[in-house]
Amino acid sequence: MRLEESRLGVLERRIDVELRLGRHGELLTELTALAARHPLHEGLHAQSMVAFYRAGRPSAALDVFQNLRTRLVEELGIEPSQRLQQLQRAVLGSDPALDVDAGTGRVLDRFAR
């Protein structure tokens, strides 16, 4: 189990780097599959939201949030974390911090960790 958690952590860091490099379009399929395999993993869902937003698909990013929220509430009786809720609000408000060229590109540090 620890090995799987470690592997997933490394995978998340690689995806963070690719998002910083502007490779959001190339990540959409992978992130969609990962989010489906890990339906309660907020970090992967946040990365997926950022990728969809940057690919010009903010409604898909919001769908990712809503689907995760529904699953968290129904299965665990909890709401998404504050950071994920902030990411949702950033998508709704077209926050420039979500853009690839927004400084260092460490948007996920701000919203999804």
C-alpha positions, -999 to +999 in steps of 0.1 A: +000+000+000+028+024+008+045+016-025+013+025-043+010+058-024+046+066-032+041+058-069+010+080-069+029+109-052+056+107-078+030+106-106+014+138-092+047+156-091+054+147-127+020+159-137+026+192-118+058+197-138+040+190-171+013+215-162+039+241-154+054+234-188+020+241-205+013+205-215-022+205-202-037+193-235-015+162-236-025+154-200-063+154-203-067+117-213-042+106-186-058+127-159-093+116-168-083+080-165-064+086-132-093+105-117-116+076-127-092+051-110-089+072-079-124+087-076-118+104-042-083+117-048-085+155-046-050+162-060-056+143-092-090+159-096-075+194-090-049+187-117-076+176-140-096+208-134-065+229-142-058+210-173-094+213-186-095+250-177-062+257-195-074+237-225-103+262-228-129+239-212-139+255-180-173+238-179-155+204-180-133+216-151-164+225-131-179+191-139-148+174-125-154+194-092-191+187-091-186+149-097-159+147-070-181+168-046-211+145-051-189+114-046-173+128-014-207+138+001-224+105-008-196+082+002-178+100+030-203+126+041-177+154+036-172+184+014-142+190-008-112+207+009-110+245+011-082+245-015-103+226-040-133+249-033-109+278-039-099+262-072-135+259-082-141+296-074-110+305-094-123+286-124-157+303-120-140+337-119-115+330-146-087+338-122-055+348-141-035+327-115-048+296-134-031+306-166+002+289-177+020+322-179+010+333-144+044+336-128+060+304-118+030+283-128+027+268-093-010+272-093-016+238-077+004+248-047-020+276-042-052+257-049-048+220-048-025+207-022 
